[in-house]
Amino acid sequence: MLYIGNLKMNIPSTEYVEDLIKIDKCGNNIAVALPFPYITKFGKDLSNAGFAVGAQNVSGTNVKESTGEISAEMLVDIGANFTII
């Protein structure tokens, strides 16, 4: 079974990430949807520990002039494996 943690607008901490890694060592299959600004900060550590790291949202448009939107290409570039839509 796959468990996906959606952090919503909660700010993850180093301790939170360390706790997730401990839980995953118990044989669980966990993915984490981080708030966009924290994907680069915590995503690499989680990914190295075997987690799928994703985003909470992605733009539905490919228009480059969309202010404030996050494209799928941008998410892949920073290491996201999935997104919640």
Secondary structure, DSSP 8 states (H G I E B T S, - for coil): -EEEEE-TT----HHHHHHHHHHHTTT-EEEEEE-HHHHHHHHHHHHHTT-EEEES---S---TT-TT---HHHHHHTT--EE--
